[in-house]
Amino acid sequence: MSAITVCDVGPRDGLQNDSTMLEPALRAELVDRLAATGVPRIEVASFVNEARVPQMAGAEDVVGTLHRRPGVVYCGLALNERGYERLLAAGLDEVHFSFAASETFNQRNQGSTVAGSLATAGSVVGRARTNGIRSTVTIGTAFGCPFEGIVDPGHVAELAAQVVAAGPDEILLADTIGVATPRQVAALVTTVARLGSPVGAHLHNTRNTGYANALAAIGAGATLLDASVGGLGGCPFAPRATGNIATEDLVYLLDGEGVETRVDLDALIGVSEWLEQALGHPLEGQLYRAGRFP
Amino acid sequence: MSAITVCDVGPRDGLQNDSTMLEPALRAELVDRLAATGVPRIEVASFVNEARVPQMAGAEDVVGTLHRRPGVVYCGLALNERGYERLLAAGLDEVHFSFAASETFNQRNQGSTVAGSLATAGSVVGRARTNGIRSTVTIGTAFGCPFEGIVDPGHVAELAAQVVAAGPDEILLADTIGVATPRQVAALVTTVARLGSPVGAHLHNTRNTGYANALAAIGAGATLLDASVGGLGGCPFAPRATGNIATEDLVYLLDGEGVETRVDLDALIGVSEWLEQALGHPLEGQLYRAGRFP
C-alpha cells in the first residue's frame, strides 16, 4: 500500500472559478471543515490583484480567521514577489507558484513571458527557503493549451529541469484544460520524477480522463495530487464542462486501490453537502450525490 | 495498438433511465445517427413488458424504422423466452440477456431467482445459436448491490462459469450501480477471461471510477465495452448521480491510449449535441460540452 498527499485546492482554485462569491469568513469555514476531515494540505487563498480576481479578495482575512490545526499544511498562491510578501506576512506554511508551459497562455494569464515566470519561480522558491516556509511550483498547460494546442513534452521537461534546479519542495504538472490521457501523464511524470524532486499532478476532469490520469500519475511515481472538494471550480475555456477532479471522488478511488490518504471520506462528503448549500447550486463531484459504498 | 468493440447502449439502457420519453421514430433516428459514426454495435430496443417499462414501448417499431447499415450489429435486450421470440421476429442480429449476481436485486428486477435466470440464459443462448443470431449474457451487480452491499467475486466467477458453459458469444460483467474501482474490475475480468470466452464490461460512472475501470478492464483482457452516447441514462439507486460511461468520452480516452475503436469522434459528439436538443436537457458526458482536443 502506497501513500499519497492530497492537497485540496477548492478554497482557491475551486472558488475562484465558481459563479458564487463567498465572503472571507465562509472561505475560512470551508478550510476549517476540510482540515477536520484529515486532508493534509489545503490551498486557502490567492495573493493576487483583487481587482482582477474579486473572488479571492480578502486573502489576509481568510488566513486570519482560520482555526489552524497542527499537522495541516496551509498554502497560498502567489504569482509575483508582492504576492509572496503578502503570503509570508499572512503566516502561511507553503507558497504555490504557478506558470504555464505555453507562451501564449502564460503571457495572457500571468502577464509575463515563460522565461520571466521561470525567473520569478526561482526567486520565490529561494525566498521561501530563506524564510523557512515550504514551496511548490506548478507547470500549467503541461499537456495542452487552449491557444497553442498540444504542448511538447520535451519542452515541459526542459522547463521542469529549470524548476527543479531552483529547489522547490515539490514540482507539479498541471493538465489545466483537462485534455491529457493516462499514458501522457505517466510519461511526463516519469520523466520529471527522474530529475530527483518529488512530483505532483494537478488534474482536471474536463473530458472525463481526470481520475484515470490520477492513477497513472501515482503509478509513475507522483506523491502529491491536487483535487477540489466537490469538484469545485470550472474551466474558463470550457464553460459548460467541469474542472478539478473532486477530492472525495479521488479518495474513494484511492481507497479502493489501496492507496492511503488518511482522509475521512464520510466527513469529506459532509463538506460537499454543506458547500452545495453555501453556494446554492449542485457541485460536479459524483460521490457526494451518489453516496459512498458499501 | 489493441482494438476494442464499443457497444452503444444509449437507445436502450440510456433512454430507459432518462426523464424524457422518445417516440420510436426518434429512437430509431438516434440508432441511425450512431451507426453513421462507426459505432460497430448498438443496443436498439428492449423486448420487455411495456406496462413496466413505458420508455421502451414500440420496440418492433424502432427496429422496423431503422436504416440498417452493413457491418453494424443491431442488438436488443430480452429477459425471458417471450422477449426473445419478439426480438427474433423483429429481425435483430444479437440478443442481450442480463441478470444480477445478487439474489435480492435479481428477484426485484427480474422477478426470478438467480438460478432461474441462469436457466433462462442457457435457453436463450441455445435458441440464439439455433436461430443463427449472436448472443451475450451480462452479469449485473457484479461488484456491488444496492441491497446486499459488496458482492463476492468468487460467487460472480461461479455464475460466470455457468454462463460461459452455455456458450454465448460474449459474457459481460456489469458494475450496475457504479461502485467498482480498477483493481476489482481487473481481477474479475482476469478470472472470467480464463474461462475461455470473450469478456466485456458494462461500467457506470456513478462515483467517477467508470473510465479508469474501462482501462483496467481492457488491461485485463476485455474486448468489449458498453457505453452510452452522451452518458445517457442515470442510476435509479442514485437519482442525483450519473449512470453509463459516455461513449464519446470513452472513445476520446481510448484514442489517447492508442486503443482502436473505429469510431468517428467528431461525428459522435454531433450525435450528443443533437440528442441534447431532442431530450431538452444537458447530458452527463463531458466531452461534447468541453469540445475535443486538439
Chai-1 contact restraints between the chains, C-beta under 6 A:
chainA,res_idxA,chainB,res_idxB,connection_type,confidence,min_distance_angstrom,max_distance_angstrom,comment,restraint_id
A,G144,B,F293,contact,1.0,0.0,6.0,A-B,restraint_1
A,G149,B,P294,contact,1.0,0.0,6.0,A-B,restraint_2
A,I150,B,P294,contact,1.0,0.0,6.0,A-B,restraint_3
A,V179,B,F293,contact,1.0,0.0,6.0,A-B,restraint_4
A,T181,B,L253,contact,1.0,0.0,6.0,A-B,restraint_5
A,T181,B,G256,contact,1.0,0.0,6.0,A-B,restraint_6
A,T181,B,E257,contact,1.0,0.0,6.0,A-B,restraint_7
A,R183,B,E257,contact,1.0,0.0,6.0,A-B,restraint_8
A,T206,B,A290,contact,1.0,0.0,6.0,A-B,restraint_9
A,R207,B,Y252,contact,1.0,0.0,6.0,A-B,restraint_10
A,R207,B,Q286,contact,1.0,0.0,6.0,A-B,restraint_11
A,R207,B,L287,contact,1.0,0.0,6.0,A-B,restraint_12
A,R207,B,A290,contact,1.0,0.0,6.0,A-B,restraint_13
A,N208,B,Y211,contact,1.0,0.0,6.0,A-B,restraint_14
A,N208,B,D249,contact,1.0,0.0,6.0,A-B,restraint_15
A,N208,B,Q286,contact,1.0,0.0,6.0,A-B,restraint_16
A,T209,B,L253,contact,1.0,0.0,6.0,A-B,restraint_17
A,Y211,B,N208,contact,1.0,0.0,6.0,A-B,restraint_18
A,Y211,B,A212,contact,1.0,0.0,6.0,A-B,restraint_19
A,A212,B,Y211,contact,1.0,0.0,6.0,A-B,restraint_20
A,A212,B,A212,contact,1.0,0.0,6.0,A-B,restraint_21
A,A212,B,L215,contact,1.0,0.0,6.0,A-B,restraint_22
A,L215,B,A212,contact,1.0,0.0,6.0,A-B,restraint_23
A,A238,B,A290,contact,1.0,0.0,6.0,A-B,restraint_24
A,R240,B,R289,contact,1.0,0.0,6.0,A-B,restraint_25
A,A241,B,Q286,contact,1.0,0.0,6.0,A-B,restraint_26
A,A241,B,R289,contact,1.0,0.0,6.0,A-B,restraint_27
A,A241,B,A290,contact,1.0,0.0,6.0,A-B,restraint_28
A,D249,B,N208,contact,1.0,0.0,6.0,A-B,restraint_29
A,Y252,B,R207,contact,1.0,0.0,6.0,A-B,restraint_30
A,L253,B,T181,contact,1.0,0.0,6.0,A-B,restraint_31
A,L253,B,T209,contact,1.0,0.0,6.0,A-B,restraint_32
A,G256,B,T181,contact,1.0,0.0,6.0,A-B,restraint_33
A,E257,B,T181,contact,1.0,0.0,6.0,A-B,restraint_34
A,E257,B,R183,contact,1.0,0.0,6.0,A-B,restraint_35
A,Q286,B,R207,contact,1.0,0.0,6.0,A-B,restraint_36
A,Q286,B,N208,contact,1.0,0.0,6.0,A-B,restraint_37
A,Q286,B,A241,contact,1.0,0.0,6.0,A-B,restraint_38
A,L287,B,R207,contact,1.0,0.0,6.0,A-B,restraint_39
A,R289,B,R240,contact,1.0,0.0,6.0,A-B,restraint_40
A,R289,B,A241,contact,1.0,0.0,6.0,A-B,restraint_41
A,A290,B,T206,contact,1.0,0.0,6.0,A-B,restraint_42
A,A290,B,R207,contact,1.0,0.0,6.0,A-B,restraint_43
A,A290,B,A238,contact,1.0,0.0,6.0,A-B,restraint_44
A,A290,B,A241,contact,1.0,0.0,6.0,A-B,restraint_45
A,F293,B,G144,contact,1.0,0.0,6.0,A-B,restraint_46
A,F293,B,V179,contact,1.0,0.0,6.0,A-B,restraint_47
A,P294,B,G149,contact,1.0,0.0,6.0,A-B,restraint_48
A,P294,B,I150,contact,1.0,0.0,6.0,A-B,restraint_49
